[in-house]
């Protein structure tokens, strides 16, 4: 039987909702539940970027997924949201 109330984890770098098979990995191959596999592999961040770089990278996915109508709207929303995530907290 599948778990119905599995806690939804959010990548603390890009904000993507993650299932267990999307967790990042540490150097030893173990799971990292803070970051997704697209942001964090082998114990390091995949993209060496600042928060604005991540905003630029993620904005098209927000439009594509219907969460924003335009790139500018997406960027504005991400600039407000990302500072709440662990990687970008000041």
N, C-alpha and C positions, 0 to 999 in steps of 0.2 A: 504494500500500500504506500502511495506517495504521501509525503508530508504536505498537508494543505497550508499550514501557517508558517512556512519557511520565511525567516527574516530576509527582507529584501535589502541587499547591500548596494551601495552607490559608490562608484569609483571616486576616490577622493582627489583625483587629478582632472578627469574630464566630465564627471557627473553622470556617466552611463549607469543605468541599473544593471546589476550583474547577477548571473546565476553562477553556481559553483564552478562550472566548467569554463567560465570566463575570468576567473581570478588570475591575477598576475602571479609570477613565480620568483622565488628567491634563488640565489646561486646554487643551492643544493637541490633545487627542483621542487621544494615544498611550496605550498600555496601562500599567497599574500592576499588577504581578504580586504585590504584597504584600496588596492589599485587593480584595474582590469588588465587583461593580457595584452591589450593594445597600447597601454601606457607604461607597463612595468614588466620586464622579462629578465630573468637571470640575475635578479638583485639590483637592477638599475632601470632608470627611466629610459624608455625607447627614444623619446624625442627630447633633445636638450633645448628647451625653450623656456621663455618666461611666460607669464600669464597671458599677455597679449598675443603671443604666438599660438597659445592653445585656443584662445578665442577665435583667431583667424582660421585655425584648423577645424574647429568644431562647428562654426557657424553654418556652413553649407549643410551639415547633417541635421541641424535644427530646422532649416527650411524644407529639406527633403522629407523629414519626418512629420511635417505639418505643425510643428510647435512654434514656428515663426513664419510670417508671410514674406519677409524680405531679409536679405543678409544684414542690413543695418539694424533691423529689429532684433534679429538673432544675436548680433554682437552686443547690442545694448543690454539684452537680458543676461547674456553670459558674463558680461563685465560686472553685473550685480551679483550673480549667483556664485561665480568661481571663488571670490574671497571667503565664502563660507566653507569651502572644502579644505581639508588638511594641507594639501600641497601648497596652496596659495594663501593660507592665513599669514598675516603680517607678524 
